[in-house]
């Protein structure tokens, strides 16, 4: 059994998710981290080789976890208070925090929390604020964030649901790439995943682009051009192209 000892933020004073760092027993001279299985339980613990000089102690917080149990997640809120617990416990905090607009001053952290809670559609303003925040500095960075953090996970989930785990395993899903531009969205991937008609069921509530219920024509050698749309469109279409 491992005991939570400290957390490692992305930067000093940051708001958002932090890496929980454990000890095999209180006072141990080495640290370990969780390797989380797809079902959210701890698959095993492994040595932590990250520098922990900026890690933050958890004080009197007493949290233990063992292999096979629900993993521990940690999030630093806008008041620099640590929220720690299992996924269901973090989900409860996340939904309540987003409903109360507690993270309005931290749009990227709010978007990460919405993704963790799988409630992006419920809180479209959270994604829009994060996109606008990034775009104010770099439109390219904002577009990359949208493609990688919003579009791609939703597309992978739809593809996995459509084909099933045997055909759309992790190795094949990892090869999917989504790229958006003024003309729409192009999705690249293994031929077996992009050569059939795949319905995209997830709405992506971001400026200029949205993907909602649509029948997506998919052929490896002949693509149908996607049309760009404003947020809220119900007929966005995407191109699918096999990698060569």
Secondary structure, 3 states (H helix, E strand, C coil): CEEEEEEECCCCCCCEEEEEEEECCCCCCCCEEEEECCCCEEEEEEECCCCCCCCEECCCCCCEECCCCECCEEEECCCCCEEEECHHHHHHHHHHHHHCCCCCCCHHHHHHHHHHCCCCCCCHHHHHHHHHHHHCCCHHHHHHHHHHHHHHHHHHHHHHHHHCCCCCCHHHHCCCEEEEECCEEEEEECHHHHCCCEEECCCCCCCCCCCCCEEECCCCCCCCCCCCCCCCCCCCCEEEEECC
